[in-house]
Amino acid sequence: QKEVEQNSGPLSVPEGAIASLNCTYSDRVSQSFFWYRQYSGKSPELIMSIYSNGDKEDGRFTAQLNKASQYVSLLIRDSQPSDSATYLCAVTKGNTPLVFGKGTRLSVIA
Amino acid sequence: KAGVTQTPRYLIKTRGQQVTLSCSPISGHRSVSWYQQTPGQGLQFLFEYFSETQRNKGNFPGRFSGRQFSNSRSEMNVSTLELGDSALYLCASSLAPGAHNEKLFFGSGTQLSVL
């Protein structure tokens, strides 16, 4: 079983819709969870971090964490064509390096 | 403030050669991590350095090595290149080690092609 799993997509949503991206992880002692966005040909950039169960909102982005079920998700409200990118889920425990999923490619159709 | 700088941006090598990639972290950042990104495997952790010491190492063969200098700049070296080493090599810096609390800033990467 992969440590961090994501559906590779592509996930296609119409402009203005909610995009829902999911990630599951295998290590129960994971403590910190991150979502990175990577545009084609560019490097990853951090968009959200979440450490405790529940929802965390930042503008149009909401991260959700459920440690009992070992999943973390990212919701993008009012999706825009500029949100089209690959979204990487990353997990760590304590001071260990980030473990990344392979990413989900999101395409927002105008 | 300048971001993470990686050089060169592109590199073409042949099998058996060796290569050295360079990374200059954001000013004031003392921790540098290296990742390999391929379409098939995604982002995989190579090493993490802090204060010239390797803190963590990923599951890569000994052909992959790295170091960090007193000014926090880092290099990674791959010897006896194989076709499978073709990848985007990303460097990320942070103020201190431990991705738990420290935001990682990635450089633009070095695209290595092995022919």
Interface residues (C-beta under 8 A of the other chain):
Chain A: Q31 S32 F34 K42 S43 P44 E45 L46 S49 L88 A90 T92 K93 G94 N95 T96 P97 L98 V99 F100 G101 K102 G103
Chain B: S33 Y35 Q41 G42 L43 Q44 F45 E48 R55 N56 G58 L90 P97 G98 A99 H100 N101 K103 L104 F106 G107 S108 G109
